[in-house]
């Protein structure tokens, strides 16, 4: 514990995570051994003080700590990839949440 500690450049900041908080998602998939499995549809992303939660159809499908997680928006801008150690199972998981498209009139 000191003044000069190395900053993890991949660690998401609160400012970065604020744009994902409350974002509606169309569906969420998880990559397991190169195969994508659908975790759920119609949900949202919730960023709390120290955890990131993905909810689909009123069920929690993914929860990980912010510390040690990586969050990256897809190049298309249609979703976000979140990877981290799951709180319930303790294993590393890779999820992709695709945003719902709402046309602004």
Protein Blocks (a to p, Z undefined) as FASTA:
>chain_A
ZZbdcddfklccfklmmmmgopacfbdcddeehiacdfbgciaddddfkbccddeehiaf
bdcdfehpacdddfklpaccdddddfklopacdddddddddddZZ
